């Protein structure tokens, strides 16, 4: 694996560590949901780095599935959050 891909993966790992701090200190559930989106996006980016660095195109399917799971997670959060904000709907 090329050292450049390892450097990028390390930078992405540092964003996850910064996100962990926001999960602990996040005052609202929306802040925590944004961090969950950050984790999902970073996870997909790290998988794509593995695809390029290891020359394994079969991992692209895993990245796509992971991205779809992150989207479903966001939609579920929005559905529950919207229901709390508008109880009559």
C-alpha positions, 0 to 999 in steps of 0.5 A, a space after each residue: 500500500 502506498 504511503 500517500 494512502 496511509 497518510 490520508 487514512 491517518 488524517 481520516 482517522 483523526 477526524 473520527 477522533 475529533 468526532 468522538 469528542 463531539 459525541 461526548 460534548 454534543 449538547 443536542 441529539 442533532 449534533 450527535 447525528 452530524 457526527 454519525 454522518 461524519 463517521 459514515 462518510 469517513 468510513 466510506 472514504 477509508 474504504 475507497 482508499 483501500 480500494 485504490 491502495 490495495 487494487 481491490 475493486 470488489 470493495 466498492 460494493 461494500 462502500 456503496 452499501 455502507 453509504 446507503 446504511 448511513 443514509 438510512 440512519 439519517 432518514 430514521 433520525 429525521 423521521 423520529 426528530 420530526 415526529 417529536 417536533 410536530 406531535 400532531 402530524 
